[in-house]
Amino acid sequence: MGSTSNVPSAKQLAEMCWDKYQVITGNSLPATLRSNLENLVQYFLDERLYEPIFIGSLVPWSLFRKEYHLGHVAVADLLAIGALQFAISTNYDSLVEDAVSSLGERDYGAALEPHENPYGGSRPYKSLHKIHGCCVKDRTHTVWTKRQIIDDATIHTRIELYRRWLPPNITNKDLLITGFWTDWDYLIDILLDSLTSVHPISIFLVNPSTELELSTKAPRLWEWATDHEVWFKHIQMSAADFLDEFRCIFSSHMFSQVIQSSTEDFERVNGRRYSGPTSLNPTLSSESLYSMRRNLHGVPANEIIRDRKTCEAHRRFGIAHMRLVEEGAHLNAGIYELRGERIRLIHAAGQVMSAVREKFQHERLPMNYADKTICAGALEDAAAVSVVRPSSLSSIVRSGSSALWLSDLAYFHY
């Protein structure tokens, strides 16, 4: 992963730090350092002012946090469900971690060494490895200059650990490189050393630069990437756009699988073939698709999705989806709009209605988010009798929000 965010460029950051030093101290640094971040940092290292001044006072650390974009959210999502085996970044911002938090996981952090214990308790997350350090976990040992790789023992050890860890972990893997492209020799050496005796299955390079620009900036890296022994594809677009589109395709494909696997059951239940589309509207945003995936996996809006596969139990969800679509429902941000009502569909196969409602009671959703919530596959329970309409018995529950919660059997009158 390379830098594809709103974090300042190296030149911008050098100028900000140079100017701030002048304001704080009243003294000016050499003018030649104002636009060269690596030389500026080396100056502070040589003067023994790196940690107290540069790290402690000049770096605008707040700019390395919170302002994540859809590309970071895609990486967060794909790591959480295990669609990515791991991610390696040369960035030390916390944007992927902040994106993970925005999806509902409050206890996730990057790894600073290969075998650092991943987060996630009994279901560990796939790791985000930061080989240049982290602005949250260890600001002092972040990499700003090539000299630090040699002179800083902590950084040197970290790099060597990853140099040994990488080869067996990319063997027979598809390698996706987004944004990253460097002329730093040590990084190129790591990649080249990793592929001396082993090869990934394929290399996808996502970068908006042309092939001429890439080969000119880092000829050794380009030669490595385009080695004929490995299948190679250059995708000329921004990493953020690619990752968001990839996430959309992944989500849409998941729904297509559910719909297609449910068509036979739909025909058995309804006595006719399904006449609607077996794929979703391709214009749905990644946020809308994520809301739908939350509903598909029965995950409340304040929690992160951990599953990437579907199962037979999802067929009840698929049948309900197809019934709503056939009746003319339109999907909007995960909500089915039908005959003036907003309907939410949740996978709840094998769960008791009151337990499903309790699971979702702490969501923070806008007023009138849904008029009705259909719990596909939910079981009726006696606990709901006191809060139901007499004509529907225990298949309808009202609790917490103004939405009416129904089983799929009650809504469709099977």
CORGI-V177903 format. One record per residue. N is the residue number from 1. SS is DSSP state (@ for helix, = for strand, . for the rest). OMEGA is omega as a letter, one per 40 degrees, with the letter a starting at -180 (none if undefined). D_LAST is the distance of its C-alpha to the last C-alpha in whole Angstrom. Layout:
N:SS:OMEGA:D_LAST, N:SS:OMEGA:D_LAST
This chain:
1:.:i:50, 2:.:a:53, 3:.:i:53, 4:.:a:51, 5:.:i:51, 6:.:i:52, 7:.:a:55, 8:.:i:58, 9:.:i:60, 10:@:i:63, 11:@:i:65, 12:@:a:64, 13:@:i:64, 14:@:i:67, 15:@:i:68, 16:@:a:66, 17:@:i:68, 18:@:a:71, 19:@:a:71, 20:@:i:70, 21:@:i:73, 22:@:i:75, 23:@:a:74, 24:@:a:74, 25:@:a:77, 26:.:i:79, 27:.:i:80, 28:.:i:79, 29:.:i:78, 30:.:a:79, 31:@:a:78, 32:@:a:77, 33:@:a:75, 34:.:a:73, 35:.:a:70, 36:.:a:70, 37:@:a:68, 38:@:i:69, 39:@:i:73, 40:@:i:72, 41:@:i:70, 42:@:i:73, 43:@:a:76, 44:@:i:74, 45:@:a:74, 46:@:a:78, 47:.:a:78, 48:.:i:76, 49:.:a:74, 50:@:a:71, 51:@:a:69, 52:@:a:71, 53:@:a:71, 54:@:a:69, 55:@:a:66, 56:@:a:66, 57:@:a:67, 58:@:a:67, 59:.:i:63, 60:.:a:61, 61:@:a:58, 62:@:i:56, 63:@:i:55, 64:@:a:54, 65:.:i:51, 66:.:a:48, 67:.:i:48, 68:.:i:46, 69:.:a:44, 70:@:i:41, 71:@:i:43, 72:@:i:43, 73:@:i:40, 74:@:i:39, 75:@:i:41, 76:@:a:40, 77:@:a:36, 78:@:i:37, 79:@:a:40, 80:@:a:37, 81:@:i:34, 82:.:i:37, 83:.:i:37, 84:.:i:41, 85:.:i:43, 86:=:i:45, 87:=:i:47, 88:=:a:51, 89:=:i:52, 90:.:i:56, 91:.:i:55, 92:.:i:55, 93:.:a:53, 94:.:a:50, 95:@:i:47, 96:@:i:45, 97:@:i:45, 98:@:i:44, 99:@:i:41, 100:@:i:40, 101:@:a:40, 102:@:i:39, 103:@:i:36, 104:.:i:35, 105:.:a:38, 106:.:a:41, 107:.:i:43, 108:.:i:44, 109:.:a:47, 110:.:i:49, 111:=:i:51, 112:.:i:55, 113:.:a:56, 114:.:a:54, 115:.:i:53, 116:.:a:52, 117:.:i:49, 118:.:i:46, 119:.:i:44, 120:.:i:40, 121:.:a:41, 122:.:i:39, 123:.:a:38, 124:.:i:41, 125:.:i:40, 126:.:a:42, 127:=:i:46, 128:=:a:47, 129:=:i:51, 130:=:a:54, 131:.:i:57, 132:.:i:59, 133:.:a:58, 134:=:a:55, 135:.:i:56, 136:.:a:54, 137:.:a:55, 138:=:a:59, 139:.:a:60, 140:.:a:64, 141:.:i:63, 142:.:a:61, 143:.:i:63, 144:.:a:65, 145:.:i:68, 146:@:a:69, 147:@:a:71, 148:@:i:69, 149:@:a:68, 150:@:a:71, 151:@:a:72, 152:.:a:69, 153:@:a:69, 154:@:i:65, 155:@:a:64, 156:@:i:66, 157:@:i:65, 158:@:a:61, 159:@:i:62, 160:@:i:63, 161:@:i:60, 162:@:i:58, 163:@:i:61, 164:@:a:60, 165:@:a:56, 166:@:a:55, 167:@:a:56, 168:@:a:54, 169:@:i:51, 170:@:i:51, 171:.:i:52, 172:.:i:49, 173:.:i:47, 174:=:a:46, 175:=:i:49, 176:=:a:47, 177:=:a:50, 178:=:i:49, 179:.:a:52, 180:.:i:55, 181:.:a:58, 182:.:i:61, 183:.:i:65, 184:.:a:65, 185:@:a:67, 186:@:i:66, 187:@:i:62, 188:@:i:63, 189:@:i:65, 190:@:a:62, 191:@:a:59, 192:@:i:62, 193:@:a:63, 194:@:a:59, 195:.:i:59, 196:.:a:63, 197:.:a:61, 198:.:a:57, 199:.:i:55, 200:.:i:52, 201:.:a:50, 202:=:i:50, 203:=:i:51, 204:=:i:49, 205:=:i:51, 206:=:a:50, 207:.:a:52, 208:.:a:53, 209:.:i:57, 210:.:i:58, 211:@:i:59, 212:@:i:63, 213:@:a:62, 214:@:a:61, 215:@:i:63, 216:@:a:66, 217:@:a:65, 218:.:a:64, 219:@:i:66, 220:@:i:65, 221:@:i:62, 222:@:i:61, 223:@:i:63, 224:@:a:61, 225:@:a:58, 226:.:i:58, 227:.:a:60, 228:.:i:59, 229:.:a:58, 230:.:i:55, 231:=:a:52, 232:=:i:53, 233:=:i:51, 234:=:i:52, 235:=:a:49, 236:.:i:51, 237:.:a:49, 238:.:a:49, 239:@:a:47, 240:@:i:45, 241:@:a:44, 242:@:a:43, 243:@:i:41, 244:@:i:39, 245:@:i:38, 246:@:i:38, 247:@:i:35, 248:@:a:33, 249:@:i:33, 250:@:a:32, 251:@:a:29, 252:@:i:28, 253:@:i:29, 254:@:i:27, 255:@:i:24, 256:@:i:24, 257:@:a:24, 258:@:a:21, 259:@:a:19, 260:@:a:21, 261:@:a:20, 262:@:a:17, 263:@:i:17, 264:@:i:17, 265:@:i:14, 266:@:a:12, 267:@:i:13, 268:@:a:12, 269:@:a:9, 270:@:i:9, 271:.:i:12, 272:.:i:14, 273:.:i:17, 274:.:a:16, 275:.:a:19, 276:.:a:20, 277:.:i:23, 278:.:i:23, 279:.:a:25, 280:.:i:25, 281:.:a:28, 282:.:a:31, 283:.:i:33, 284:.:a:30, 285:.:i:33, 286:@:i:33, 287:@:i:32, 288:@:i:29, 289:@:i:28, 290:@:i:29, 291:@:i:27, 292:@:i:24, 293:@:i:25, 294:@:a:25, 295:@:a:22, 296:@:a:21, 297:.:i:23, 298:.:a:22, 299:.:i:26, 300:.:a:27, 301:.:a:29, 302:.:a:32, 303:.:a:32, 304:.:i:33, 305:.:i:30, 306:.:a:32, 307:.:i:30, 308:.:a:30, 309:.:i:28, 310:.:a:24, 311:.:a:23, 312:@:a:20, 313:@:i:18, 314:@:a:18, 315:@:i:16, 316:@:i:13, 317:@:a:15, 318:@:i:15, 319:@:i:12, 320:@:i:11, 321:@:a:15, 322:@:i:15, 323:@:a:12, 324:@:a:14, 325:@:i:17, 326:@:a:16, 327:.:i:15, 328:.:a:19, 329:.:i:19, 330:=:a:22, 331:=:i:23, 332:=:i:26, 333:.:i:27, 334:.:a:24, 335:=:i:22, 336:=:i:20, 337:=:a:21, 338:=:i:19, 339:.:i:20, 340:.:i:23, 341:=:i:20, 342:=:a:21, 343:=:i:18, 344:=:i:19, 345:=:a:17, 346:=:i:18, 347:=:a:17, 348:.:a:17, 349:.:i:16, 350:.:a:17, 351:.:i:18, 352:=:a:18, 353:@:a:17, 354:@:i:20, 355:@:i:22, 356:@:a:21, 357:@:i:22, 358:@:i:25, 359:@:a:25, 360:.:a:25, 361:.:a:27, 362:.:i:30, 363:.:i:29, 364:.:a:32, 365:.:i:30, 366:.:i:31, 367:.:i:30, 368:.:i:27, 369:.:i:26, 370:.:i:22, 371:.:i:21, 372:=:i:17, 373:=:a:17, 374:=:i:13, 375:=:a:14, 376:=:i:12, 377:.:a:12, 378:.:i:14, 379:=:i:14, 380:.:i:14, 381:.:a:18, 382:@:a:20, 383:@:a:22, 384:@:a:20, 385:@:a:20, 386:@:a:23, 387:@:a:22, 388:.:i:18, 389:.:a:18, 390:.:a:18, 391:.:a:15, 392:.:i:12, 393:@:a:14, 394:@:i:15, 395:@:i:12, 396:=:a:14, 397:=:i:18, 398:.:a:21, 399:.:i:24, 400:.:a:27, 401:.:i:26, 402:.:a:25, 403:.:i:21, 404:=:a:18, 405:=:a:16, 406:=:i:13, 407:=:i:10, 408:@:i:8, 409:@:i:5, 410:@:a:7, 411:@:a:8, 412:@:i:6, 413:.:i:4, 414:.:none:0
